[in-house]
């Protein structure tokens, strides 16, 4: 049914649960996945650093971390026998939902599969909900995989990803 599945990933257990679900669907349908990791625009944070770090250092670390997350997910995809590619996307001045929707259109995705931490109440108000933004604005169906517990926000090791 769904042949081209876009999977935004951030390295958390919830994100990995979404990846596993997407890989199962792609394998069952003979489809493929595109993995994306979005680095947020941190101009407000990095324009001034009282500790003397250079903004470029933080951006470099964010890129390296994003590529590590993508490469681990790509390895998992390959070991599952699913065709996959990856993109690191730098979101300068764009909301997460805009970026994901542009990537879905560029990939001609028929489905977006993403994890959500399921924040409610004040946590959602303070931190926002990227999943909610994507659901509200997506032009293709969205499958949301909920966190099974609060600890799902912890990044997975490569070994844990491979066994997920």
C-alpha positions in Angstrom: 0.0 0.0 0.0 2.6 2.6 1.1 5.7 2.4 -1.1 7.5 5.6 -0.2 7.7 6.3 3.5 9.4 9.4 5.1 10.7 8.9 8.6 11.9 11.9 10.6 14.3 10.6 13.3 16.0 12.2 16.2 17.8 9.2 17.8 15.4 8.7 20.7 13.8 5.4 21.4 10.4 6.8 20.3 12.0 7.7 17.0 13.5 4.3 16.7 10.1 2.7 17.3 8.7 4.7 14.4 11.6 3.6 12.3 10.9 -0.1 13.1 7.2 0.3 12.2 8.1 2.1 8.9 10.6 -0.6 8.0 8.0 -3.3 8.6 5.5 -1.5 6.4 8.1 -0.9 3.7 9.3 -4.5 3.7 5.7 -5.8 3.6 4.8 -3.6 0.6 8.1 -3.8 -1.2 8.6 -0.1 -0.6 11.4 2.2 0.6 12.1 4.7 3.3 13.8 8.1 3.4 15.3 8.9 6.7 15.6 12.6 7.6 17.1 14.4 10.6 16.4 18.0 11.0 18.7 20.4 12.8 16.8 23.3 14.2 17.7 26.9 13.7 19.5 28.0 16.8 20.4 31.6 15.8 18.9 33.0 19.0 21.0 30.7 21.2 24.3 30.8 19.3 24.5 34.4 18.5 26.0 35.1 21.9 27.8 32.6 24.1 28.9 33.9 27.5 31.3 30.9 27.8 33.3 31.8 24.7 32.3 28.9 22.4 31.9 29.7 18.8 28.5 29.3 17.2 30.2 27.3 14.4 31.3 24.7 16.9 27.8 24.0 18.1 26.5 23.8 14.5 29.3 21.4 13.6 28.5 19.2 16.6 24.8 19.2 15.6 25.6 18.1 12.1 27.9 15.4 13.2 25.3 14.1 15.7 22.6 14.2 13.0 24.8 12.2 10.6 25.6 9.7 13.3 21.9 9.2 13.9 21.1 8.9 10.2 24.0 6.4 9.6 22.8 4.2 12.4 19.3 4.2 11.1 20.5 3.5 7.6 22.4 0.5 8.9 19.2 -0.8 10.6 17.3 -0.3 7.4 19.8 -2.2 5.4 19.9 -5.0 7.9 16.1 -5.2 7.6 16.4 -5.6 3.9 14.6 -2.3 3.1 15.9 0.2 0.5 16.6 3.4 2.2 18.3 6.8 1.8 19.0 9.6 4.1 19.0 13.4 4.3 20.3 15.8 6.9 18.2 19.0 6.7 19.2 22.3 8.2 16.0 24.2 9.1 17.0 27.8 9.0 14.0 30.0 9.9 11.5 27.2 9.2 9.2 25.3 11.5 9.7 21.5 11.7 6.4 20.8 10.0 7.3 22.9 7.0 10.6 21.1 6.6 9.0 17.6 7.0 6.3 18.5 4.5 8.8 19.8 1.9 10.9 16.7 2.3 7.8 14.5 1.9 6.9 16.3 -1.3 10.4 16.1 -2.6 10.5 12.4 -2.0 6.9 11.9 -3.3 6.2 10.2 0.0 2.8 8.4 0.4 3.2 8.2 4.2 5.1 9.9 7.0 5.9 7.8 10.1 7.0 9.6 13.2 7.4 9.1 16.9 5.9 11.3 19.5 6.8 11.6 23.1 3.1 12.2 23.9 3.6 15.2 26.1 0.5 16.7 27.6 -0.5 19.7 29.6 2.2 22.2 30.5 5.0 20.1 29.0 3.3 20.3 25.6 2.7 24.0 26.0 6.4 24.7 27.0 8.1 22.3 24.6 5.6 22.3 21.8 4.7 19.3 19.7 6.5 18.7 16.5 4.3 15.7 15.8 1.2 17.8 16.2 2.5 20.4 13.8 3.3 17.8 11.2 -0.1 16.0 11.6 -2.0 19.3 11.2 -0.2 20.4 8.1 0.7 17.1 6.3 -0.4 16.6 2.8 0.0 12.8 3.1 -1.2 10.4 5.8 0.8 10.4 9.0 1.3 7.3 11.2 2.2 8.4 14.8 4.0 5.9 17.0 3.6 6.9 20.7 6.2 6.6 23.3 5.7 3.5 25.5 7.2 5.3 28.5 8.9 8.5 29.6 12.4 6.9 29.2 11.8 6.6 25.5 13.4 10.1 25.1 16.8 8.6 25.8 18.9 8.1 22.7 19.5 4.5 21.7 23.0 3.0 21.4 23.9 1.4 18.0 23.4 -2.0 19.5 20.0 -1.2 20.8 19.0 0.2 17.4 20.1 -2.9 15.6 18.1 -5.1 17.9 14.9 -2.9 17.9 
